[in-house]
Amino acid sequence: MLYLLKGNNEYELKKCLDVLTDELDKDNDLTHIRYEDFLSASERSISEFIAIHALTLPFMGSSRVVVLNRIISRLDKAAEQEIESLITPSLELPPSNHLIFYEPYEEMNKPQQNIFKLFESVLKERSANSSTEVEIIEQNNRKAQHFGADSRKTHWARDYIREISEKYNAPISPEAMIQFALLVGNDPLMLENEMKKLSNFALNREITIDDITALTPKLAEENPFAILDEIIEGNPRRALFEVRQLLQDNDEDPVYLKARITNQIRRLLIAHEAIKNTSNRSEASAQLAESFPSMDRNRFPFKKLLEQAGSVDGVTCRSAIRELVNADRRYKLGEISSTARNQPDVNLELIVLRLSRLFQRPIR
């Protein structure tokens, strides 16, 4: 059987892999192969290397399991074509063999996207007479819900918190559970790590809001990226919601928040130009790293900026910057007055509305 395990929730994906290999590997004939193993093994092509392992019959056993760990994410164009020649509807594995492609990712690259589509195509086209079945298992992080009551925004996270609180024998009050979910967000690994810390602190008593306040840092995404996401998606109502959340919950200064939004849109234009002027994502990433040497290429802000830049056009970005420059000029001339920290700022909200409408796509 042929498996593809993919998604950006590596925590849940690893659990799926463990369950699957425990179930399939009845004779301790389990082989984990990484891209480095292929490089150091021989002069064979990667498709031949995979085929040798995938088609080799189990040694003195009834089953053989081969796990290809993050192979697809490391492919160059030539190796991508080799995989495409291997994963076809006519692929036949011995009935005793199981080949698992384990492909967690933070951002899906082009070879992954192409080969994931290939798996879906093989799954649809596979002959009913084929002995090789195909299964695709996908695990992705839930997107945060930004609207409605706190109980609605934290629905998925609270279900998960309930599960891990039982696992660690760490009862938690409903109010503390909501506060915990609001602070940490929907990242399963982060939720579990924070719950371990809380359970060790509470020592089997019920975890309270005071415990959460004392021990749990604010980890959920509340920053200009969330606002910029809504602006470039052309969602003025949601962008305004994010602005008000930051002003009210984070004691944000409206002037400072506008400066942060301005800075992000300037970076957005530079990142867009990097993508437009290079032939692939890797070159764009390298060029952007030179423009912003203080940004770590492996961390969320850098990756998020590239993701956002891929969905905008340069003309709109320049129009947005002109809008912000004009607002800044009016503020410095005294035509716009600033408001107190924590209070709604009509001028900031008008800017966010105009920016959102600039990025709105025409209805077709």
Disulfide bonds with the S-S distance in Angstrom:
none
